Amino acid sequence: MVDQITTTDTESIPEAIVAEPHHKGRGVCGIFTREIAETRVAQVNQVARQNDHPLLCVMEPAAQ
């Protein structure tokens, strides 16, 4: 089960999504088909490496 993303009065949903991994150590950014997820994971990790950012994007099966 994915925890519900909560926002404050000054925080938008996109800001909450970005803040979640910072505060909780990990976060969910979307649910995609396997092919789309593989492509996005590769793209995110490539951009992170190119910019010397410690971000690691992984793909996990969705909970049933």
PyRosetta script that sets phi, psi and omega in degrees:
from pyrosetta import init, pose_from_sequence

init()
pose = pose_from_sequence("MVDQITTTDTESIPEAIVAEPHHKGRGVCGIFTREIAETRVAQVNQVARQNDHPLLCVMEPAAQ")
pose.set_psi(1, 136.6)
pose.set_omega(1, 179.0)
pose.set_phi(2, -91.8)
pose.set_psi(2, 130.3)
pose.set_omega(2, 176.6)
pose.set_phi(3, -62.1)
pose.set_psi(3, 143.0)
pose.set_omega(3, 177.8)
pose.set_phi(4, -69.8)
pose.set_psi(4, 134.8)
pose.set_omega(4, 178.4)
pose.set_phi(5, -79.1)
pose.set_psi(5, 126.6)
pose.set_omega(5, 178.8)
pose.set_phi(6, -109.4)
pose.set_psi(6, 148.5)
pose.set_omega(6, 179.4)
pose.set_phi(7, -123.8)
pose.set_psi(7, 157.6)
pose.set_omega(7, 173.0)
pose.set_phi(8, -96.5)
pose.set_psi(8, 176.0)
pose.set_omega(8, 179.3)
pose.set_phi(9, -61.5)
pose.set_psi(9, -26.8)
pose.set_omega(9, -176.9)
pose.set_phi(10, -102.1)
pose.set_psi(10, 4.3)
pose.set_omega(10, -174.5)
pose.set_phi(11, -117.5)
pose.set_psi(11, 128.2)
pose.set_omega(11, 177.1)
pose.set_phi(12, -83.4)
pose.set_psi(12, 169.5)
pose.set_omega(12, 178.1)
pose.set_phi(13, -61.6)
pose.set_psi(13, -45.4)
pose.set_omega(13, 176.5)
pose.set_phi(14, -59.3)
pose.set_psi(14, -38.4)
pose.set_omega(14, 177.8)
pose.set_phi(15, -64.5)
pose.set_psi(15, -38.3)
pose.set_omega(15, 179.3)
pose.set_phi(16, -65.8)
pose.set_psi(16, -38.7)
pose.set_omega(16, 178.9)
pose.set_phi(17, -64.1)
pose.set_psi(17, -41.5)
pose.set_omega(17, 179.2)
pose.set_phi(18, -69.2)
pose.set_psi(18, -36.6)
pose.set_omega(18, -176.9)
pose.set_phi(19, -75.2)
pose.set_psi(19, -27.6)
pose.set_omega(19, -175.3)
pose.set_phi(20, -55.8)
pose.set_psi(20, -50.5)
pose.set_omega(20, 178.6)
pose.set_phi(21, -63.2)
pose.set_psi(21, -32.8)
pose.set_omega(21, 179.9)
pose.set_phi(22, -64.8)
pose.set_psi(22, -40.6)
pose.set_omega(22, -176.6)
pose.set_phi(23, -88.7)
pose.set_psi(23, -33.8)
pose.set_omega(23, -175.2)
pose.set_phi(24, -107.7)
pose.set_psi(24, -8.5)
pose.set_omega(24, 179.6)
pose.set_phi(25, 92.1)
pose.set_psi(25, -15.2)
pose.set_omega(25, 177.1)
pose.set_phi(26, -162.8)
pose.set_psi(26, 162.4)
pose.set_omega(26, -180.0)
pose.set_phi(27, -159.6)
pose.set_psi(27, 161.1)
pose.set_omega(27, 178.8)
pose.set_phi(28, -100.7)
pose.set_psi(28, 130.0)
pose.set_omega(28, -179.8)
pose.set_phi(29, -109.5)
pose.set_psi(29, -5.1)
pose.set_omega(29, 177.1)
pose.set_phi(30, 163.2)
pose.set_psi(30, 166.7)
pose.set_omega(30, 176.0)
pose.set_phi(31, -121.5)
pose.set_psi(31, 119.3)
pose.set_omega(31, -173.3)
pose.set_phi(32, -132.8)
pose.set_psi(32, 166.3)
pose.set_omega(32, 170.8)
pose.set_phi(33, -65.3)
pose.set_psi(33, 160.8)
pose.set_omega(33, -178.1)
pose.set_phi(34, -56.2)
pose.set_psi(34, -46.1)
pose.set_omega(34, -176.7)
pose.set_phi(35, -62.2)
pose.set_psi(35, -46.2)
pose.set_omega(35, 179.5)
pose.set_phi(36, -66.2)
pose.set_psi(36, -42.0)
pose.set_omega(36, 179.4)
pose.set_phi(37, -61.3)
pose.set_psi(37, -43.7)
pose.set_omega(37, 179.3)
pose.set_phi(38, -59.9)
pose.set_psi(38, -42.8)
pose.set_omega(38, 179.7)
pose.set_phi(39, -64.6)
pose.set_psi(39, -46.4)
pose.set_omega(39, -177.9)
pose.set_phi(40, -66.9)
pose.set_psi(40, -39.7)
pose.set_omega(40, 177.5)
pose.set_phi(41, -59.6)
pose.set_psi(41, -46.2)
pose.set_omega(41, 179.9)
pose.set_phi(42, -62.2)
pose.set_psi(42, -42.8)
pose.set_omega(42, -179.6)
pose.set_phi(43, -64.3)
pose.set_psi(43, -46.5)
pose.set_omega(43, -179.1)
pose.set_phi(44, -62.2)
pose.set_psi(44, -46.2)
pose.set_omega(44, -178.9)
pose.set_phi(45, -65.4)
pose.set_psi(45, -36.0)
pose.set_omega(45, 178.2)
pose.set_phi(46, -65.0)
pose.set_psi(46, -46.4)
pose.set_omega(46, 179.6)
pose.set_phi(47, -64.4)
pose.set_psi(47, -40.1)
pose.set_omega(47, 178.4)
pose.set_phi(48, -61.1)
pose.set_psi(48, -46.1)
pose.set_omega(48, 179.1)
pose.set_phi(49, -62.9)
pose.set_psi(49, -43.8)
pose.set_omega(49, -178.8)
pose.set_phi(50, -61.4)
pose.set_psi(50, -27.2)
pose.set_omega(50, -177.7)
pose.set_phi(51, -106.1)
pose.set_psi(51, 16.0)
pose.set_omega(51, 180.0)
pose.set_phi(52, 50.8)
pose.set_psi(52, 41.5)
pose.set_omega(52, 179.6)
pose.set_phi(53, -101.7)
pose.set_psi(53, 138.8)
pose.set_omega(53, -176.3)
pose.set_phi(54, -78.2)
pose.set_psi(54, 7.2)
pose.set_omega(54, -178.4)
pose.set_phi(55, -61.5)
pose.set_psi(55, 135.7)
pose.set_omega(55, 173.7)
pose.set_phi(56, -125.7)
pose.set_psi(56, 119.1)
pose.set_omega(56, 178.8)
pose.set_phi(57, -101.4)
pose.set_psi(57, 131.4)
pose.set_omega(57, 178.7)
pose.set_phi(58, -129.8)
pose.set_psi(58, 161.8)
pose.set_omega(58, 179.2)
pose.set_phi(59, -113.6)
pose.set_psi(59, 132.0)
pose.set_omega(59, 177.6)
pose.set_phi(60, -130.7)
pose.set_psi(60, 151.0)
pose.set_omega(60, 176.7)
pose.set_phi(61, -64.8)
pose.set_psi(61, 144.0)
pose.set_omega(61, 177.2)
pose.set_phi(62, -70.2)
pose.set_psi(62, 146.9)
pose.set_omega(62, 177.1)
pose.set_phi(63, -66.4)
pose.set_psi(63, 141.5)
pose.set_omega(63, -179.4)
pose.set_phi(64, -83.9)
pose.dump_pdb("model.pdb")
